[in-house]
């Protein structure tokens, strides 16, 4: 597949000379003189590389590169600057640029930097593929993503893993807190011991306490035989409490004693046993507010809150969406025997624009459905669930045809504007004049 380059440069002579050189080198070349024109090009097709001037008539080239990487996370950037300073270079690299060029551009230097850029990209892709393959063979779970938000969490997990302190994982539902807990255990010194998970929403309370602390036969209604108890079963391993805020107050008191004295008495007995298990708790609620509302014991909160790790929501780590999609496509493709190997760039952009209220779990479910519906090698937008595509809309509460048409118009134009925020491009997609689009926005009360 020919490598494609987008040149963003407001000086026509420089733009033309770069186009002529790169075309002769075998690249597919497109060009833009402004930030707005570059965004239009990037929405219409994907580019491997963007060569961008720092100063553009309608904006900053470094900010443009950040925007283009949101549209296509796989695009690489070369920044052109008239003045090579350390500050410029640092800012360019922070925005995702691979390297920078100084005016006047030396073609041999450009050719060498493009060669190195593509070599680096191929190595990065190969490394990513090998990492995925290694995980498949060992049958383990892995934290997927390389964003700053997820890197910070991994660093916190590594620091916590070398201790035996209790850890509190806070974050929204569906962010993968149990995976982080398992990773913490795997990276710890006692990874050879058991990892045991307990659902704190288990009812009745006697069954929950039996699962936690153990119980003699006949103590727990509906359970025949002895229950060993998670805290005994894990010995010096890890016990994961999923949604610790739902633990009944009476059970919280017993857990606090188990942590303070490293001693547990099973239900129906008077013989305590020692426990040295590490406690890792997860919560979607603010435990300080739960303490204030007398729904959570303050002493237990302080015992658990020694090391607190905030797990980011998916909307806070959207840069990880392409990697997560690749991971889930591979996982579900193998499970279903499907041939899908990835997703189109249009699909990725659509997924990165979703609010993901259900976080990684919702993305996983969406990709599972898409793999099942996909007929080819690449998942397309139509393979995604309707709520992700934005096709679902509430029906108007009226039988009047004109009101229904107006309702659909508002929905359809809003959806197109979400996908194509540039008004001129949205008007083109809608086959409307730009002035007509603005009139529709005003008439229909569309919130931009």
C-alpha atoms as one frame of an Amber mdcrd trajectory, in Angstrom:
protein
   0.000   0.000   0.000   1.616   3.358  -1.026   2.614   5.529   1.895   0.635
   8.749   2.079   1.797  12.164   3.243  -0.185  15.323   4.015   1.793  18.569
   3.642   0.415  21.477   5.714   2.313  24.634   4.736   0.996  28.114   3.986
   3.891  29.104   1.661   2.918  27.863  -1.788   6.533  27.597  -3.082   7.655
  25.387  -0.158   4.475  23.327  -0.450   5.010  22.758  -4.192   8.685  21.803
  -3.817   7.872  19.325  -1.029   5.065  17.822  -3.104   7.330  17.438  -6.146
  10.112  15.785  -4.133   7.851  13.392  -2.201   5.894  12.403  -5.311   9.180
  11.548  -7.034  10.076   9.414  -3.986   6.900   7.358  -4.499   4.648   8.848
  -1.795   0.985   9.694  -2.290   0.834  13.400  -1.483  -1.977  15.748  -0.478
  -1.496  19.359   0.542  -3.206  22.064   2.571  -2.399  25.697   3.200  -4.457
  26.115   6.369  -5.404  24.282   9.520  -9.062  24.043   8.417  -8.139  22.537
   5.038  -5.852  19.994   6.740  -8.697  18.824   9.004 -10.980  18.393   5.982
  -8.316  16.226   4.279  -7.835  14.171   7.464 -11.576  13.521   7.759 -11.784
  12.311   4.165  -8.888   9.844   4.296  -6.072   8.536   6.493  -2.442   9.561
   6.139   0.682   7.823   7.354   2.586  11.085   7.914   1.741  14.775   8.338
   4.465  17.330   7.569   3.252  20.483   9.244   4.513  24.056   9.611   4.458
  25.434  13.160   2.845  28.737  12.174  -0.277  28.626  10.014  -2.584  31.506
   9.051  -5.497  30.161  11.112  -3.796  28.387  13.987  -0.886  26.561  15.555
   0.660  23.592  13.723   1.512  21.723  16.929  -2.106  21.988  18.100  -3.171
  20.789  14.651  -0.997  17.694  14.994  -2.712  16.879  18.307  -6.095  17.214
  16.600  -5.049  15.010  13.666  -3.815  12.331  16.064  -7.268  12.340  17.671
  -8.790  11.661  14.244  -6.183   9.020  13.390  -4.035   7.798  16.325  -1.658
   6.011  13.935  -0.566   9.145  12.046   3.023  10.325  12.581   4.145  13.935
  12.401   7.136  15.961  11.241   7.082  19.602  12.326   8.619  22.341  10.140
   9.996  25.371  11.975  11.969  28.423  10.960  13.695  28.576  14.360  14.995
  25.392  15.971  14.803  25.865  19.750  14.724  23.381  22.608  11.271  24.669
  23.597   9.916  24.099  20.069  11.356  20.607  19.938   9.965  19.612  23.358
   6.504  20.962  22.489   6.555  19.137  19.143   7.502  15.815  20.746   4.804
  16.248  23.407   2.212  16.645  20.660   3.264  13.323  19.145   5.735  14.528
  16.495   8.411  12.017  15.497  10.945  14.705  14.577  11.216  18.267  13.263
  12.705  19.996  10.195  14.310  23.430   9.998  13.629  25.811   7.120  14.905
  25.791   4.453  14.098  22.064   4.291  16.982  19.894   3.058  15.485  17.092
   0.986  18.126  14.502   1.956  17.402  15.235   5.629  13.661  14.859   4.991
  14.177  11.541   3.142  16.317  10.157   5.993  13.837  11.192   8.659  10.928
   9.641   6.763  12.894   6.393   6.411  13.625   6.306  10.149  10.006   7.195
  10.913   8.638   4.256   8.934  11.230   1.881  10.393  10.216   2.977  13.882
   6.494   2.575  13.077   7.047  -0.953  11.755   9.031  -1.920  14.866   6.338
  -0.471  17.139   3.613  -2.427  15.338   5.692  -5.604  15.426   6.382  -5.149
  19.147   2.687  -4.614  19.817   1.755  -7.745  17.863   4.402  -9.843  19.655
   3.175  -8.594  23.031  -0.392  -9.598  22.149   0.776 -13.010  20.896   2.804
 -13.653  24.047  -0.212 -12.897  26.204  -2.355 -15.294  24.153   0.132 -18.149
  24.566   0.624 -17.768  28.310  -3.135 -17.439  28.726  -2.846 -14.419  30.996
  -4.646 -11.144  31.248  -2.945  -7.863  30.527  -3.530  -4.181  30.996  -4.017
  -2.834  27.474  -3.044   0.731  26.672  -0.087   3.083  26.646  -1.733   6.439
  27.451  -0.299   8.599  30.216  -3.351   7.909  32.404  -2.921   4.141  32.230
   0.885   4.375  32.558   0.424   6.288  35.824  -1.836   3.526  37.151   0.676
   0.831  36.183   3.467   2.729  37.938   1.311   3.006  41.084   0.583  -0.741
  40.911   4.299  -1.562  40.628   5.083   0.555  43.678   2.247  -1.003  45.680
   3.112  -4.544  44.561   6.480  -4.595  46.368   4.718  -3.911  49.681   2.121
  -6.020  51.472  -0.101  -3.014  52.199  -3.832  -3.033  51.615  -4.904  -1.181
  48.463  -8.096   0.673  47.519  -9.000   0.853  43.808 -11.487   3.637  43.072
 -13.194   4.165  39.734 -16.386   3.945  37.743 -18.140   0.671  36.955 -16.644
  -1.151  33.968 -13.143   0.341  34.212 -11.532  -3.052  34.927 -10.734  -2.767
  38.636 -10.556  -6.548  39.098  -8.000  -6.784  36.274  -5.878  -4.162  38.059
  -6.237  -6.097  41.315  -5.101  -9.325  39.614  -2.165  -7.466  38.058  -1.182
  -6.102  41.483  -1.200  -9.660  42.846   0.750 -11.003  39.848   3.460  -8.354
  40.273   3.704  -8.921  44.046   6.187 -10.997  46.008   3.490 -13.550  46.900
   2.158 -14.097  43.398   2.495 -17.864  43.923  -0.279 -17.710  46.545  -3.981
 -17.632  45.662  -5.953 -14.646  44.412  -9.562 -14.879  45.617 -12.369 -12.497
  44.629 -15.488 -11.864  46.674 -18.638 -10.012  45.596 -19.680  -7.754  48.476
 -23.228  -7.544  47.112 -23.783 -11.222  47.976 -26.924 -11.746  50.039 -27.933
 -12.938  52.619 -25.256 -11.582  54.976 -24.694 -15.052  56.504 -23.684 -16.437
  53.117 -21.344 -13.500  52.493 -19.688 -13.913  55.898 -19.397 -17.649  55.359
 -17.638 -17.030  52.041 -15.330 -14.510  53.698 -14.501 -15.960  57.102 -15.588
 -19.593  56.760 -18.497 -21.470  58.391 -19.237 -24.829  59.942 -21.718 -27.111
  58.225 -25.325 -26.137  58.941 -24.499 -22.577  59.989 -25.413 -20.953  56.669
 -28.975 -21.657  55.439 -29.059 -23.531  52.143 -25.360 -24.536  52.287 -24.349
 -28.103  53.085 -20.821 -28.798  54.275 -18.144 -26.511  55.662 -17.163 -23.253
  53.942 -13.381 -22.683  54.047 -13.549 -18.874  53.784 -11.632 -16.644  51.372
  -9.297 -15.265  54.025  -8.178 -18.788  54.951  -8.149 -20.051  51.364  -5.789
 -17.329  50.161  -3.323 -17.869  53.088  -0.771 -15.072  52.406  -2.186 -14.255
  48.966  -4.717 -11.599  47.953  -8.429 -11.247  48.668 -10.229  -8.866  46.325
 -13.386  -7.185  47.652 -15.479  -6.055  44.704 -17.602  -2.995  45.602 -16.540
  -2.826  49.248 -19.119  -0.082  49.948 -21.905  -2.708  49.767 -20.442  -4.704
  52.648 -22.980  -4.763  55.558 -21.916  -2.766  58.626 -21.826  -5.884  60.834
 -19.520  -7.608  58.327 -17.360  -4.474  58.122 -16.704  -4.744  61.871 -15.546
  -8.369  61.499 -13.340  -7.489  58.531 -11.781  -4.622  60.504 -10.905  -7.051
  63.296  -9.438  -9.496  60.761  -7.192  -6.727  59.389  -6.148  -5.337  62.792
  -5.464  -8.655  64.570  -4.841 -10.897  61.505  -7.308 -13.315  63.069 -10.664
 -14.699  61.891 -13.269 -16.871  63.602 -15.488 -18.939  61.235 -19.250 -18.894
  61.778 -20.397 -21.619  64.161 -16.990 -22.075  65.843 -14.928 -20.506  68.623
 -11.543 -21.419  67.168  -9.887 -18.506  65.342  -7.320 -18.949  62.607  -4.514
 -16.671  61.478  -4.714 -14.793  58.194  -2.027 -12.739  56.468  -3.881 -12.100
  53.229  -3.491  -8.737  51.517  -6.796  -6.911  51.102  -7.461  -5.181  47.780
 -10.808  -3.400  47.747 -12.647  -1.747  44.857 -15.356   0.883  44.980 -17.402
   2.977  42.575 -18.645   5.181  45.429 -16.931   7.914  47.418 -16.151   6.130
  50.689 -15.683   9.446  52.547 -19.312  10.283  51.736 -20.330   6.760  52.780
 -18.571   7.299  56.127 -20.330  10.656  56.578 -23.674   8.942  55.891 -22.872
   6.242  58.500 -22.920   3.540  55.837 -19.234   2.699  56.142 -17.005   2.318
  59.189 -14.477   5.129  59.474 -11.791   2.875  61.009 -12.124   0.377  58.154
 -11.922   3.189  55.608  -8.567   4.361  57.018  -7.278   0.779  57.044  -8.101
   0.415  53.347  -7.201   3.930  52.199  -3.460   3.640  52.909  -2.675   3.148
  49.220  -5.424   4.488  46.968  -5.224   4.134  43.190  -7.712   5.963  40.969
  -8.607   3.894  37.905  -9.366   6.247  34.974 -12.608   6.124  33.017 -12.290
   5.210  29.339 -13.163   8.773  28.286 -10.023   9.877  30.193  -7.816   7.507
  28.186  -9.265   7.667  24.668  -5.763   7.267  23.191  -5.995   3.624  24.330
  -9.128   2.889  22.272  -7.237   1.659  19.147  -5.162  -0.779  21.238  -8.215
  -1.957  23.165 -10.126  -2.500  19.907  -7.268  -4.574  18.495  -7.131  -6.628
  21.694 -10.887  -7.283  21.836 -11.139  -8.062  18.101  -8.398 -10.654  18.520
 -10.001 -12.116  21.666 -13.520 -12.413  20.297 -12.357 -13.393  16.813 -10.539
 -16.418  18.253 -13.489 -17.341  20.490 -16.012 -17.177  17.603 -13.763 -18.462
  14.853 -14.321 -15.220  12.937 -11.847 -13.769  10.432 -12.006 -10.124  11.600
  -8.523  -8.805  12.363  -9.103  -5.104  13.029 -11.281  -2.056  12.473 -11.339
   0.664   9.830 -10.076   4.133  10.695 -13.618   5.469  10.371 -14.726   2.929
  12.972 -11.879   3.893  15.293 -12.751   7.590  14.995 -16.392   6.821  15.772
 -15.396   4.751  18.816 -13.073   7.509  20.059 -15.910  10.037  19.887 -18.220
   7.944  22.112 -18.703   9.005  25.779 -18.410   5.346  27.007 -20.572   5.582
  30.104 -20.026   1.845  30.575 -16.255   2.236  30.117 -14.048  -0.663  28.943
 -16.771  -3.244  29.639 -19.113  -1.429  27.228 -16.374  -1.247  24.569 -15.680
  -4.974  25.015 -19.370  -5.801  24.517 -19.589  -3.505  21.473 -16.585  -5.169
  19.810 -17.931  -8.651  20.612 -21.150  -7.759  18.793 -19.238  -6.145  15.919
 -17.020  -9.227  15.432 -20.143 -11.380  15.249 -21.755  -9.062  12.656 -18.600
  -8.430  10.590 -18.431 -10.105   7.169 -14.910  -9.034   6.216 -11.496  -8.564
   7.767 -12.195  -5.045   9.100 -15.007  -3.948  11.433 -17.000  -1.128   9.861
 -19.308   1.377  11.582 -22.417  -0.537  10.487 -21.142  -3.591  12.420 -21.298
  -1.675  15.705 -24.365  -1.628  17.995 -26.932   1.062  17.037 -26.398   3.019
  20.259 -22.673   3.334  19.493 -23.349   4.383  15.888 -25.839   6.954  17.168
 -28.662   5.460  15.088 -31.045   5.048  18.005 -33.231   8.007  18.854 -36.317
   8.318  21.031 -39.524   8.338  19.053 -41.385  11.676  19.093 -44.363  11.789
  21.437 -46.753  12.837  18.678 -48.742  11.435  15.768 -48.284  14.609  13.736
 -46.206  13.855  10.632 -44.617  17.304  10.432 -43.469  17.117  14.052 -42.046
  13.643  13.461 -40.138  14.820  10.372 -38.776  17.799  12.310 -37.715  15.453
  15.118 -35.844  13.192  12.698 -34.226  16.181  10.955 -32.899  17.431  14.283
 -31.559  13.988  15.167 -29.950  13.359  11.776 -28.263  16.776  11.481 -27.022
  16.525  15.098 -25.482  13.108  14.369 -23.692  14.353  11.244 -22.395  17.424
  13.107 -21.031  15.211  15.885 -19.126  13.163  13.340 -18.107  16.140  11.155
 -17.818  19.254  13.379 -16.488  21.350  10.481 -19.710  23.011   9.218 -18.657
  23.184   5.579 -17.852  19.464   5.521 -21.082  18.616   7.393 -23.098  20.640
   4.859 -21.386  18.755   2.046 -22.269  15.407   3.659 -25.865  16.516   4.163
 -25.986  17.830   0.574 -27.031  21.250   1.872 -25.662  24.700   1.237 -23.669
  26.119   4.142 -26.226  28.898   4.705 -29.036  26.313   4.619 -27.264  24.271
   7.287 -26.950  27.297   9.567 -30.625  28.064   9.016 -31.593  24.472   9.925
 -29.451  24.637  13.087 -31.258  27.769  14.177 -34.774  26.577  13.176 -34.420
  23.188  14.870 -32.678  24.510  17.984 -29.692  22.188  17.585 -27.251  22.539
  20.470 -23.701  22.720  19.135
